Amino acid sequence: MVQIGSVLKQHLTTERITDTLCEKYVTVAMHGNGVRERNIDIYDPKPFSAYRVSKGQFIYSRIDARNGAFGVIPENLQNAVVSKDFPVFNIDDNMILPSVLMFSVLNENFLQQIKRNSLGTTNRQRIKEEVFLKYLIVLPPMNVQKKFDDIMKQSDKSKFVVSNRNLSRCLGL
């Protein structure tokens, strides 16, 4: 067991966003459903400070961490921006693979650590970075992580094949 802060380094550089209409925004879905572009219906034209994200960075929602709002920035969101309610971290990939990190933070034991320490009223419980970085995760040896990652990739390929077969059947192809 190690503190998650031993495999993550917080990205603290903020940027002043002045042309708010021309930016791509990021949000993190709950229950491990990933990182996606945030659609904003009403734009506030006022400049604000934000993090600019890079592909492969780890991110979480301070408010919804207890609900599994964690993810890794995908390539299509490279250079997007996110508010300070979504801390951003560089992953030490010499110590942990992103797939293992995601598996670890979505583990019920990890989520229970967060639920016990969330601050705020019932619907707005934020988990601060300094607390988050102290939570414990299991850190297997790298050879075990690589085997796990290979299995995850194979599983994703299998899901894709099954999904395409089902789609083909539905379309009568």
N, C-alpha and C positions, 0 to 999 in steps of 0.2 A: 504494500500500500504506500502511495506517495501523495503528497499534496498536489492538486491539479496545477498549482502555480509553478511546480517544478518542470512542467512540460509546456507551459504557456507564458508568453511575454506580452503584457498589455501594450497595445498600440495607442499611444497617448497624443499623437499629433492631431490637432484639430485644424480645421480650415474654415475661413469665413466664407459662407455661401451667400453670394450677392444676387446672382441671376437664378432665382429659385424656380423659374418656369422651365429652365433648360437642363435641369438635373434629373438623373435617374435615382430613385429612392429605394431603400432596402427595408424589408421587414422579416421577422422570423416567425414561422408558424409554430403553434403549440404541438405537443405530443410527437416531437421528432419529425415533423412533416416538412422540414427544410427551410431554406432561405429563398425568398422570392422578391420580385419587384413589387414595391408598394404603389398601389394606385391611389392617387390623391385627387379627390373630386373638387375640393376647394383649396386653392393655393393661397398661402399667406405670402404676399410679396416682400415681407420684411426680411432683411438679411439675418442669418443665424450662424452659429458655430456648429460644425458637424465633423464626424470622422469620414474620411474618404477610404473606401475599402478596396482590398485586393483579393484576387482569386486565391483560394486556399486558406484564408484567414478564418479563425473560429469566432463566432459571434453568439451572443445570447441576449434575451430580453430581460432587463432588470425586473420588470413587473411580472412576466409570465415564466420565469425560470422554473418555478415550482410546478409548472404544467408542461415541462419538457420543451420550452422554446429555445432550442439550441440549433446551431447549424454551421456549415462551412460554406464560405462564399463561393458560388459557382462562377465559371468563366464569363457567363453572360452579364454578370453584375460587377465586373472589373471596373473600378473608378466610380462606382455609384456612391451615394452619400447616405449616412445614417445618423440619427440624432444621438445624443449622449445617453439616452435610455437604453442603448444597445452597445454595450462595451465590445471592443474588437481586440483580438489577440492574434499574435503570430504563433504558429504551432512549431515546436521544436521537433521536426520530423526525423531527427537522429535518435530521438527518445520514444516517440509515439507516432503511429500512423493515424491519419484523420479518421479512418473507419473504426479503429479501436477507441479513439477518443470519443467519437459519437456513441458507440456502444456503451462506453463507460458512463457518460453523462446521462444517458437514457435509462440506465439501470435503476431499479426501484430503490436500492440502498442509497444511491447518490441523490435521487430526488427527495428521499426522506430527510437527508441532511439539510437540504434547502428548505423544505417545508417547516422544519423545526426552527429555523432561524430567519424566516422572512419577516420583514418589518413593515408596518403600515396597517391600514384598515383592511378589512376582508378582501375587497376587490382590487386593491392597489398595493399589494405587498411587494416591495422592491428588495432585491438582493444586491448589496453593494459588492464591488469588485474585490475589495480587501478581504471580505468574508468569503466570497466565492473561491478565491484562490487558495484558501486554506482547506477546502473540502478534500476528502480522500477518494482516490480512484485506485483501481488495481492496475499495475503496470507490468504486463508480462514481458519476458525477454523478446527481443526483436524478431528472432526466428519464429516464435509462436505468433507474434503479431502478423508477420508476413503470411503465414498459413491461414490465419483468420481472414486476412484481407483477400487472399485468393479465393477462399470459400464465398465471401461476400460478393466478389465480382462475378463468380460463376453463378451464384444465386440470382444476381441482377440480370445476367444474360438469359438464364432460364425463364425468369418472369417475362422478359421481353419476347422470347420465342412463344411462350404460352399465350401471352396477350395478343400477339400478331396472328396466331392460329385461330384464336377465338374471334378476333375481328374479321378474319378472312371467312370463317364459317358464317358469321352474321351477315356478311355482305354477299354470301353465296359464291365466293371465289374458290 
